[in-house]
Amino acid sequence: MRDKLEQLAQKMEGKLYTDDTMRTLYATDASAYREMPLAVAIPQHIDDLKTLISFARENKTSLIPRTAGTSLAGQVVGNGIITDVSRTFTNILELNKEEGWVRVQPGVIRDELNMFLKPHGLYFGPETSTANRAMIGGMVGNNSCGSNSVVYGSTREHLLEVKALLSNGEEVTFGSIDAETFHQKCEGPDTLETKLYRQIRSSLSNHSYQEEIRKEFPKKSIPRRNTGYAVDMLLDTSPFTAGTEDFNFCKLIAGSEGTLAFLTEIKLHVDPLPPKETGLLCIHFNNIDESLRANILVMEYKPSASELIDHYILECTKDNIEQSKNRFFVQGDPGAILVVEFCRNTREEVKEIAGRLEATLRAAGLGYHFPLLFGEDSKKIWALRKAGLGLLSNLPGDEKAVPVIEDTAVAVEDLPDFIRDFNDILKQYNLYAVHYAHAGSGEIHLRPIINLKTEEGNLLFRKIAEEIATLVKKYHGSLSGEHGDGRLRGEFIKQMVGDKNYELLRQIKYTWDPENIFNPNKIVDTPSMNSMLRYEPGQKAPNIQTIFHFPEQTMLQHAEQCNGSGDCRKTQLSGGTMCPSYMATRNEKDTTRARANILREFLTHSNKENRFDHKEIYEVLDLCLACKGCKSECPSNVDMAKLKMEFLQHYYDANGVPLRAKMIGNYSKLSAMAAIAPGVYNAMINNSFTGGIIRQFSGFAAKRSLPGLHNITLKKWFSQKWPGEKQGAAGDKKVYLFCDEFTNYNDTSIGIKAVKLLHRLGYDVQMIEHPESARAYMSKGLLRKAREFAEKNVRIFSNVINENVPLLGIEPSAILSFRDEYPDLVREGLRAQAKTLAKHVYLIDEFLAMEADKGHITAAQFTSDKQHIKLHGHCQQKALSSALHSKKMLSLPQNYTVEVIPSGCCGMAGSFGYEKEHYDLSMQIGEMVLFPAVRNAAEGTIIAAPGTSCRHQVKDGTGVKALHPVEVLYLAISH
């Protein structure tokens, strides 16, 4: 087969990967399943797809269509060729505003489609929680819905037409046709397309099939029903039922999970933009049952959404950096919250209907707190709700909230009784479930907590599925509402629709795909649902000794927190930092998810004594910039920077530390040597000949400028010159300034201005002797060396820092080490001290913003001149603190306006952007948002950036000198 795959690769213009690394990265999705594919294909165009189809037929293998890979039921896991169209089939092809439709390729991202439609006053309604990376092809395959489905329905309701390749390579178009055209299609030439029409006519004209479908399929009153192929929908079309809508095979294709045809173009109905004013009534309840009984009354007011968040998810948000900020509306510890959305033309209309609903619920004795939120606050609530899936992965240890019965849908009026019965079943097994999502459409995502690594957990996984399938059937519900059948629920479709209907589904599959080449073993003929799981029952956990402490878990368990939800696949258009390398390359290999997957695979299955000693891990982690975006933006809180640092230390133990890593790690030592004669050093790096030699020797990019040294170090200036320059008495409030190595040697002038600024604002600035931050050592994975410095710093500063005397820092990556890495890097005896110290350590921007909030610093202390500033926040600042502190600090002068550039990582990331093999990617990342924003700034605009690497990147990428916020504020007070 390997020779045949090599021949296939030669025939394709796109890429075909057969290496173990890429196959491993595509062996999982966001489900519990794992199966190694034969290969991974990235087709360039339709001809490549035809080539792949022909190969699959001839070689008895299969194609598994894939876009974002966020399926929860194992739809894109299989042993054939994973065919990923997310990088190449990404065009919006045509828009017809008058008729209200848009034609796209399957790799178009849902949110980015709406960004395109918005200027035209149009909107594609179905909104999954993964909408910032979910692609239209996947939404069609799963028939996705979302929180607003009570208004917009599912993707099926918007699917007008598709262009597709059939299993024999025929190109076809399926769209709406009247009864006469339908019968003409049945009498067409002897093609596979004709056979499809004939088969469906023969089956659905059969009275016994009609009776059986109407008897066994889920209730029509359930809007979310994805059980099997949608033959119940096709039955209600004009060839079979008088007075109904025209026939359209798109109804069957939506929800078919890529098992019938390979879609190449998709035509969608689009709606006018929703009303401008949206309000969220966040109703607090004592328990789940109360919230579901209230939900029946809520739906009488026709909201655009009614979403449930239970107390388990609310608990998870407390420890999530990003989502803890979004809990501001929560009062007490509610058992459940219903988020009820009303969209109207004015805020007054929203308040009026929300007020009536509140009165109704209070009269019924339902709910105890009814905050109504608008604008930016609403966005925070939806962010918290959408993070539900990922947050559930935060549970430490091996027990997880597993997707097994998470997609059941019943009629809204049946929901309270169904959930009571559901929880009674779980109690029999001593289980409990997390409840969240779409109360308004009768679908609650229910996830029991199970350890799938044990034999007992594996059997329980199956037993619960069997029990709940029987319960759903009792309520004439749908086992799948929006997540699809896939590997997880396919086994139970026969039970849900009956033997006769199940055979009809098989007829459809094998008429469309007689060779079984399109995504086999999904929907029909599905293997046992508790086979081919990500975790093998009874698998032994390896005993891996790490330098970092991983609280309440092992390093492997931390990597396993990644559930595959793919938040790291969002692009720069959606904002945020995670994941800069993926944003630039659009390669699955460069996602945080891929890095977690490769670590999980090798740490679990490696036969080596040092399980880190694998080049494959090194290659996948190589483009991680250690930006820390995932630590806050990943709802599972996977800290890939921490994992990479730990990996590098152990990998170097086996393979030696490269010279460049040693040089970068010893940055402070080398700078101290060069600072003996800074003028000579600066001349050497700026000379084209000597500078070129230095770059070549160091492995740095020829085009990258090197950081120069100041003519005096900050420590030397503070001890020798500051006492003579100081004017006026020091203030009453004592603060300590951490003199990081970058400010000490390179950015001395910024450090000097920081000292003078704090002094003029009334603070007594102290600086004591202390070692470097060890940021450079950590960045290169030299953790044992970094630990020495971390422990010294913790010991030194624990003696002088407390709640009244803070430690301030200028360079975010250095000072925030005290809050981020140090508590987990120091040995156990110092951990408590490190955690206590961390509470009183602040970025100078944070400190000044907090002091302004307390009224200790006022606008009267600064110039009244007008100035506009564009601010780029540092990655670690955004992950561990907030760029808004810098914005608030810079807004202190009354006529200063500050615009935060919506950039993620600048692309430099410490040494990453200096390294010759990373330089091009570094600049590509900068060009996504940051560089254009700097170039487009109006004349006279100040560009501000707290990070030394960020300022360097801006200078190299645009020629503009960016200032530290301290410099900007110092100039303002100097006036």
Helices and strands as residue ranges (DSSP letters): H 2-11, E 15-17, H 20-25, E 39-42, H 46-58, E 63-66, E 81-84, E 92-96, E 101-104, H 110-117, G 118-120, E 122-123, H 136-142, H 149-152, G 155-158, E 159-165, E 171-174, H 179-186, H 192-204, H 207-216, H 231-235, H 250-253, E 262-269, E 271-272, E 277-285, H 288-299, E 305-310, H 311-318, H 321-324, G 325-327, E 336-344, H 347-363, E 372-374, H 375-386, H 388-391, G 392-394, E 400-401, G 412-414, H 415-428, E 433-437, G 439-441, E 445-450, H 455-474, H 486-489, G 490-492, H 493-497, H 499-512, H 555-560, G 567-569, G 572-574, H 580-585, G 588-590, H 592-605, H 615-621, H 629-633, H 640-655, H 659-665, H 667-674, H 678-686, H 688-698, H 714-720, H 722-725, E 733-737, H 741-745, H 748-760, E 763-766, H 775-779, H 783-798, E 807-809, H 812-815, G 816-818, H 822-825, H 828-838, E 841-843, H 844-853, G 859-861, E 867-871, H 875-880, H 883-890, E 896-900, G 912-914, H 919-928, H 930-935, E 942-944, H 948-958, H 965-974
